[in-house]
């Protein structure tokens, strides 16, 4: 166990040293582009604060209703409904956690810009990534995250790159794999609203009809 902790600590220290090394390589042009991109990302995430909250809140009453009916019903049908309700509740909780992390990531745009510049330098193709990020900075709203995902999908990412960006507490949410996960979570949370409505509706009908 202690050997595992030492190994993990050594890997973490190595990744941290690599981040500092890349920070020393950041040039003025990359810093400027990263600063503009950070401002656009910050505005986009903050604008999405209310819509994402509404999405997250939209399914809660129906999930609660499904869980309550599952408890009242009992039996196999109640167990299945309860498990389904817990899965929906878990997906919603994960969405809220990621939303909080994204809002925290943009609470200091200057620091985010610094980390984005380092992250671009880590790709090993600074000019290509910088040009793509410049085009991304021209959009707004949710399209910014979609364009960022497109940028990373088209980039050749070094093998240890993902481990290294874990030492970038803000920028890591706008690079792989967390960026793709964030978009998937948002889509899941959006679909969770109608799904939870349907589940709760059938649960109520089944409970009133005495089949649950």
ABEGO torsion letter per residue (X at the ends): XAAAAAAAAAAAAAAAAAAAAAAAABBAAAAAAAAAAAAAAAAAAAAAAAAAAAAAAAAAAAAAAAAAAAAAAEEAAAAAAAAAAAAAAAAAAAAAAAAAAAAAAAABAAAAAAAAAAAAAAAGBAAAAAAAAAAAAABBEAAAAAAAAAAAAABBBBAAAAAAAAABAAAAAABOAAAAAAAAAAAAAAAAAAAAAAAAAAAAAAAAAGAX
